[in-house]
Amino acid sequence: MIRFILLLCSVMFSVTLVAQKNTQAYDIKTSEFKVKKVIETFFEALHKGDSTLMKSTLHKEVKIQTTSTDKKGLRILKTEPAATLLSSVANKKPENIYFEKLLSYNIKVDGNLASVWTPYEFYVNGNFSHCGANSFQLFYNNNEWEIIFLVDMRRRDSCNALKEKN
């Protein structure tokens, strides 16, 4: 009888562990989906020139930076306020069509922190402009994922779009 009770307890414990592990995997996949949706909304806003929609993806204390290399080979890191980004999106001329083609998503989530890496190609009015990568950090704030940090890297060399064109 004692063996039977021990066996029953070990089976119950094993089932509980498997169920907990499956729930954690589900939560991570759900979070990854929601994080990706925020990034997609950010770029939808960029493409439409909708600063209100873009602002809905940003935390009130978001930090925005851009890095590039100038023609002399000097590496540049520029920080700008969110208001500058939102203003440039709001003032985009209707005849200008911006398209940032995201080549992939690498999403990592741990609790209320998420990190997203998105290599991209950027086009203006259908013409290739530059390529690079975006790095987003998101915070799970009151049941909503919000972008708290965005840095993008811009370059014109070693871009697949340029290689394919030649």
Disulfide bonds with the S-S distance in Angstrom:
Cys131-Cys159 1.96
